[in-house]
Amino acid sequence: MSYHVLKAGGKLVMFKSPRIKSLKPSTFLKKTMKLSNKDVIGSGGYGTVYKVVINDCISFAVKRLIRLSAEQDRGFERELEAMGDIKHRNIVTLHGYYTAPQYNLLIYELMPNGSLDSLLHGKSTNKMVLDWPSRYKIAVGTARGISYLHHDCIPHIIHRDIKSSNILLDHNLMLEIFRYRKSNSKRRCLQLWCCITGAPNGKKPTDEAFVEEGTKLVTWVKSVVQEKREEYVIDNSLTDCPADEINLVFSIALMCLEPEPSTRPTMAEVLKMLEQIRPEEFRSRT
Ligand SMILES: Nc1ncnc2c1ncn2[C@@H]1O[C@H](COP(=O)(O)OP(=O)(O)OP(=O)(O)O)[C@@H](O)[C@H]1O
């Protein structure tokens, strides 16, 4: 269910939801027409993301996509088509969209803690040391979101672009993921590397050292494991953490790095293995 508003040559579509039922479309449009650089919270390959605060209870992340090419328009439609039916607590809610001759807007729920990428590697003001329980929670939430896409959505959905900048965190650092592409094929297990251990020793997957050495994060991790120097791949900001839990999560991440897809666990299996590490966290929910 949605409502549509036509204004200034554009069309606003908001999906009905209890959280935004008091929002007047004109209020939303007034705010979005005044967006400027100071409201920018991120940018990606297809556009810029702005924070839009309506009041204490209602705020959005609005992604502005310039309508330059048919390819970008297709990207917009693809995103809407894919997002429309998805309702899961680990996947960011799409509240609506706005389409005008010059640009399109995608209206998402705002995730107040931004992306995992900026928490791990961002400017020092955004950066914080994520403790082990938070990292574990993020890994489980990621696995839950991906598992839902792989196994519960019909047709199955493969994200194809899981990365720390697509892992968004709410007030409680509970994870949400979004942006995926539709596919009918079912592929086994994606790399969960970044979200599981954070960035090993602070290294980004695109760290310059990898380029210099002509290697990649995954190749580097595998070589370190072969040399039995696993301690090098655990983020050294993780002090006073339960080593057995870290090792278990690390071993699950390694299973996901198997080159042969059929030997990797499915995301449902990954989720189950992760949940078994701290079963007490999940007992209260069932
Ligand atoms: N709902 C949201 N809440 C808070 N921050 C967001 C939200 N959506 C996006 N952002 C911020 O904007 C950044 C860019 O988002 P965007 O979706 O454009 O990135 P992307 O998926 O990396 O781009 P693309 O895959 O299109 O190249 C994110 O990394 C995040 O910091």
The ligand as an SDF file (V2000), in Angstrom:
LIG
                    3D

 31 33  0  0  0  0  0  0  0  0999 V2000
   19.9660    4.2560    5.2600 N   0  0  0  0  0  0  0  0  0  0  0  0
   21.1280    4.8220    5.5380 C   0  0  0  0  0  0  0  0  0  0  0  0
   21.3750    5.3030    6.7720 N   0  0  0  0  0  0  0  0  0  0  0  0
   22.5770    5.8740    7.0660 C   0  0  0  0  0  0  0  0  0  0  0  0
   23.5930    5.9970    6.1870 N   0  0  0  0  0  0  0  0  0  0  0  0
   23.3990    5.5560    4.9350 C   0  0  0  0  0  0  0  0  0  0  0  0
   22.1670    4.9500    4.5420 C   0  0  0  0  0  0  0  0  0  0  0  0
   22.2740    4.5970    3.2450 N   0  0  0  0  0  0  0  0  0  0  0  0
   23.5100    4.9530    2.8490 C   0  0  0  0  0  0  0  0  0  0  0  0
   24.1880    5.5300    3.8570 N   0  0  0  0  0  0  0  0  0  0  0  0
   25.5680    6.0530    3.8000 C   0  0  0  0  0  0  0  0  0  0  0  0
   25.8830    6.4030    2.4680 O   0  0  0  0  0  0  0  0  0  0  0  0
   26.9710    5.5980    1.9840 C   0  0  0  0  0  0  0  0  0  0  0  0
   26.7720    5.3200    0.5070 C   0  0  0  0  0  0  0  0  0  0  0  0
   25.5600    4.5920    0.2980 O   0  0  0  0  0  0  0  0  0  0  0  0
   25.2730    3.9610   -1.1230 P   0  0  0  0  0  0  0  0  0  0  0  0
   24.0790    3.1050   -1.0690 O   0  0  0  0  0  0  0  0  0  0  0  0
   25.2720    5.0370   -2.1520 O   0  0  0  0  0  0  0  0  0  0  0  0
   26.6090    3.1360   -1.2400 O   0  0  0  0  0  0  0  0  0  0  0  0
   27.0390    1.9150   -2.0670 P   0  0  0  0  0  0  0  0  0  0  0  0
   26.0690    0.7960   -1.8980 O   0  0  0  0  0  0  0  0  0  0  0  0
   28.4460    1.7080   -1.6730 O   0  0  0  0  0  0  0  0  0  0  0  0
   26.9490    2.4760   -3.5180 O   0  0  0  0  0  0  0  0  0  0  0  0
   26.9010    1.6970   -4.8670 P   0  0  0  0  0  0  0  0  0  0  0  0
   26.8580    0.2160   -4.5690 O   0  0  0  0  0  0  0  0  0  0  0  0
   25.6850    2.2660   -5.4760 O   0  0  0  0  0  0  0  0  0  0  0  0
   28.1760    2.1170   -5.5070 O   0  0  0  0  0  0  0  0  0  0  0  0
   26.9610    4.3470    2.8840 C   0  0  0  0  0  0  0  0  0  0  0  0
   28.2280    3.7400    2.9550 O   0  0  0  0  0  0  0  0  0  0  0  0
   26.5470    4.9650    4.2170 C   0  0  0  0  0  0  0  0  0  0  0  0
   27.6650    5.5560    4.8480 O   0  0  0  0  0  0  0  0  0  0  0  0
  1  2  1  0
  2  3  1  0
  2  7  2  0
  3  4  2  0
  4  5  1  0
  5  6  2  0
  6  7  1  0
  6 10  1  0
  7  8  1  0
  8  9  2  0
  9 10  1  0
 10 11  1  0
 11 12  1  0
 11 30  1  0
 12 13  1  0
 13 14  1  0
 13 28  1  0
 14 15  1  0
 15 16  1  0
 16 17  2  0
 16 18  1  0
 16 19  1  0
 19 20  1  0
 20 21  2  0
 20 22  1  0
 20 23  1  0
 23 24  1  0
 24 25  2  0
 24 26  1  0
 24 27  1  0
 28 29  1  0
 28 30  1  0
 30 31  1  0
M  END
$$$$
